[in-house]
């Protein structure tokens, strides 16, 4: 998902890659997060952030496959 800043626990401080554009299903084509995940990111604890990152990576893979 590109280079990101990490905090002391190695969790991304923001997975945003500044390519923000939402699909019809409110998934960002830049980072793969859903709109609710984007909104919750700053309040999410490290375990939740890891879940969001995993889900985002899965979504980006689907988006890439669907673009072929």
Buried (B, 14 or more C-beta within 10 A) or exposed (E): BEEBEEEEEEBBEBBBBEEEEBEEEEBBBBBBBBEEBBEBBEEBEEEBBBEBBEBBEEBBEEBEEEEE
